[in-house]
């Protein structure tokens, strides 16, 4: 566990993904009992009026600081507190910090806590964390997304209401608190546009024209949502190839449940009949795989001007490359473009991921594999 190796550990994740629950579960197992502060609560925030004194008072205990991005100035104090504990012989396990904005946290701690902090991102539920029974849990996870309260809601409509409230909270509270002056109605429209364009290469100029803003504003909106861990920008493959490759990244809303909520998709019947179903499934599969990959792996997509394409390329070093094609069909086939692209990048492993239950091989060294089985394997890559 990282708390045994580093003085400070940061858990990153979107709002309501379960960071606090995880931290409090860890705290129950620790002695002496850690101190937990929720920095969104005025009473807890007031305790840090003199942070140096407060940290000194709890010198021998782990301090859990939740929503730390609310008090960015605290990072200047953390370095001194960590170094004081190190001098006293405490090498690790001083602070556990939780935050919902990766960009701010990483930037604020880059200089202050360099070499003193390790980060881990907490995703929503993955396919490995939900029971295989009752039948249909995989589709339920895809429909509702990985936020715990959304997945565990009593009905699809209750789950939809929960996600709608989460979106409103981001639009009316969180996004303005991170310095954005964009009106909530504009950001909602932008977010809905991204849902309609799930998994596509984004044309910033076209989006800007539709919103009546500049291309620079669109890029700022993308950076903001990515910093809040709500979208993922997947970069094109950057290998050393003498081919003409596309250079525009693809953008995914990271939680499939939010995609469906933004598009008004409440039930599986609605989803199966919607044009976004294929792209939504692709994003869902991708997030499940990326959530379990070990540190040091990189994710890309590949697309050449000659229509050779790979949905997801995972690399770890120069020679350890996996190519994945993602299909929603129960009787999937591999495209010629995937075979050509896999040969272009010398992919050692080639997979076709689908929602079925059987694993089998097809010509070209491609393994057709169920999502759950691939996610289990990906943990060991």
N, C-alpha and C positions, 0 to 999 in steps of 0.2 A: 504494500500500500504506500502511496506517495507520501502520506503524512509521516512515515517512518524514515523517509529519505530527504525531504525538503523542509525548510523552516516554514514555508507558506505554500498552500495549495489553493488554486482557484478552480471552482466548478462553474462552468459557463453553460448557459442554456436559455431557451426562450422562456418567457413568463409562463407560469403554471405547468412547467414540464416535470416538476418534481424535485427541484434542487433542495428546497428546504426540508422536504420529507426525508430525502437521502441523508442530509447532514444530521438531522435529529436522530435518525436511526443509528448512525455511526456514533453519535454522542452517547447514546444509551449504553454502549459497550465499553466506554472509556472511563478510566479512573486516573486522576481525580475528574469529577464531572466537568465537562467544558462549559464555558459561558457563551450563551447565545444572545446576539443582539440583532433585532430587525430594524434596520436603519430607515425604514419607512414609518416606523412608529415614533412619534415625538418623544415619548418617555424614554425609549432606548437611545434615540439620537442625542437627547440631553445628557446622557451619561458620558458622551464623548466630547463634552465642552472642553475638557482638558484631557485629550487622549493619552498623553504621556503618563499622566498620573494614573489614569484608569488601567492602562496596560501594566504599569508597575505594580498596581494593587493585585492584579491577577497574573503575576509573573510566572507561576508554576502551572498554569492551566491553559488548555487550548481555547482560543477565542474564535468563535464563529461569527463572522460579520456578513449579514445577509443584505442584499441590494446595496453593495458597497459603492456602486457607481453614483449613488446619491450624494456621497461625500468624497469627491475625488481628491481633496486636499489631504485626506488621511494617509495616502501613500507615502507622503514625505515623512510621516511619523513612524510608519511601519518599519522602515529600514533601520532606524535607530533602535527600535524595540527588539527587532530580530537580532541585531548585532550584540545587544546587551545580553540576550539570552544565550547566544553562542559563547560569549566570553565566560558566562557562568557554567558552561558545560552542557547546555541543552542544544543539541545539534539539529533537531528536527521537531515538527509537530507543534509549531507556535500559533499559526493562524490558518483558518479555513475561511476563504472568502467566496461569496456567491454573487453572481451578477448575471444580468440579462442582456448585456451589450458587450460583445466581444471586442469590438474596435476600441471603445473607450478604455476598457479594462487593460487591454494589451498595451495600448499607447501610454497610459498612465503609469503602468508598472515597468515599462521597458527599461527606463533608466534607474528608477528608485530601487527596484527589487531584482535587478539583473543577477542571475546566478542564485537567487534565493527563493524562487517561486516556480512551481510547475503547474500547468493548466490541463484540465480534462473537460471535454464537452459532454454534457448529459443530453442524449437525444430523448425523444418520446419512446413509447413502447415499440419494440421491434417484434418481428414474427417469432423470435425465440423466447419472448417474455409473455406471450399470451398462450393460454391452453389450446391444444389441438382439438379438444372437444369442448363444447359442442361443435358439430360440423358447421362450417360457415364462419368461424372466427377470423380466418384470413381475410375474407371479403369484408367482414365487419370492421377489421382494422384498417383496411384500405379505404372503406367508405368514411369512417369517422375520424381517421387519423390517429396519431400516437399520443396526443395529450391524454393523460390518465383519466381525467374527469369526463372527457368527451367519449373515450372508448367505453368506459364503465357506466355511462348513462343508461337509464332504464329503457329508453326507446330511442329510435332514430331521430324523432322530432325533438326530444329533450337534448340529445347530443347536438343537434343543429342550433338550438337556442343557446346552449353553452358557448359554442364556437362564435356565434354572432355577437354575444356579449364580450368575448375575448377580443374580437376584431374592434369593437367599439372602444374598449379600454385602450388598445394600442393607438387608435386614431385620435381619441379625445384626451388621453393622458400621457402615455409613454412617449409617443413621437414628438409632441410639443416639448416635453421635458428634455429631450436631447437636442434642443436648439433649432428644430425645424419650424419655419414660419408658414409652411404650406397649409392651406385650409384643409380640414379633415375631409370635406367633400371631394376635393381634388385628389387627395391621397387615396381615398376609397376607390375613385374611378381608376386611378393608376394601378392599384392593387388588383382590381377586377380585370383590367387589361392584361396584366401579367398572368392571371389565371386562364384567360382565353388563349394566351400564347404559351402555355406551359410547355417547357422543354424546347422552345424554338430559339433561334438566333434573333436577338432583339434588334430592331431597327429604331434607334433612339430618335432619329429625325421624324419618323412616322408617328411614334408615340407623342413626341413633343407637339406635333401639329394637331393631333387629336385632342390634347389637353389644353392647347393654347399657351404653352410655355416654351422655354428654350431647350435645346438639346443638353445644355449644361445642367439645367434643372433636373431633367430626366436622369442624368448620370448621378446627380446628388441624391435623388430619391432612391435609386438602386443601391448606392453606397449605404444609405441610412437603413434600408430594410435588410441589407446583408449584415450590417453591423449589429442589428437586433436579432440575428440568427433566424430570420423569417424567410429569406430566399437564399439560394445557392447559385453562384456563377460558376459554370463549368467551362474551363478554358480548353481551347483546341490543342491537340497533341503537338508538342514542341520538340519531337525527336528530329534527328539530323537526317532528313529525307530530301532527296532531290525531286520533289513533287510540289505541285501547286496545291496548297491546302487553304481551307477557309481560315480566316483569322478572327471572326466575330464569335464571342463566347455565347453559350446557351444559358438561359436563365430558368430556374425551377423554383416555384414556391415549395418550401421544404416539407411541409406537412400536407398530406393528401386531403385531410379533413378540411383544412382551410381553403384549399382549391375548390372543393365541392361547396363549401359554405358561400364563398364569394360568387359562385355561379348558380346558387339556388338549388343545388342537387341534394335532396334529403334522403332518398331511398336508393337501394341497389338497382331497382327497376329504372329509376331516373338516370342513374349513372351508366348502366349498360346501353341505354339509348342515346347518350350524349356524345357529341363529336370529340369531347376532351378525354373520353375513357382511355384510349390508348396512351396518350401522353401522361395522363394521371397515373396509370399503372407503371409506366416507365419511371416516373419520378419516385413513386412509392418503392419500387424495387431498388432503385439507386440509393435512396436514403437508408434503407435497411442494410444494404451491403456496406456503405461508407461508415455507418454507425459502429461496425464491429471491426473494422480494419485496424491492424496494429500500427503504432507510431512509425513514421518513416515511409509510408506509402503515399503515392500521389494518384489523383484521379483526373482523367481527361476525356474528351471525346475526339473522334477522328472523322474528318470528312475532306475528301479531295475534290478538285474541280471535275474529276471524271466520275463522280458519284460513288466512289468507294467510301463506305461509312461503317463506323463502329459506334454503338450507343455509349459504351463506357469502356475506357481503357484504364487499367489499374497497373501501376508500375512500382517496383521496389528495386532500385538499381537499374543498370542498363539492360541486363539480360532477363530479369524476372518480370515479364510482362504478360498480363492476361487481357483478353479481348472478350467483351460480353455483348451479345445481342439480346434484346428484351422483347418478348412477345406476350400478348394476352391470350392468344389462341391455345386450345388444348391439343391441337395437332399442328404445331409450328413448323415452318420451314426456314432454312437459312438463305439469305439473299446472296446473289453473286457479289454484290458490293462488299458484303461482310467478309467473304472469303478473300477477295482481292486485298482489302484493307488489312486483314490479319496477316497476310503474306508480306505486305508492305512494311509492317512494323515488327515482323518476326515474332509474333505472339507465341509464347511457349504453351499457353493454355487458352483454349477457345471454348466458350460456353454459349449456349442458347438457353436463357432463363425463361421459364413459363410457369403457369399456376397449377400444373398437373402434379401427379404423385410419383411417376416413374422416371428413373434415370436410364438413359441409353445413349449410345454413340451413333453418329451419322457420318457419312463421308466427309473428308477434309479435316479429320481430327477434331471435330466439334462434338462436345458433350451436351446433350439436352438434359437439363437438370431442374428439379423443382426449386422454387425460391428458398424454402426453409433449409433445404440441404446445402444450397450454395452459401447461404449466410453462415451456416455452421462451419463450412470449410473455410470461408473467408477469414474467420477469426484466427486461423493458423497460418495465413499467408505471410 
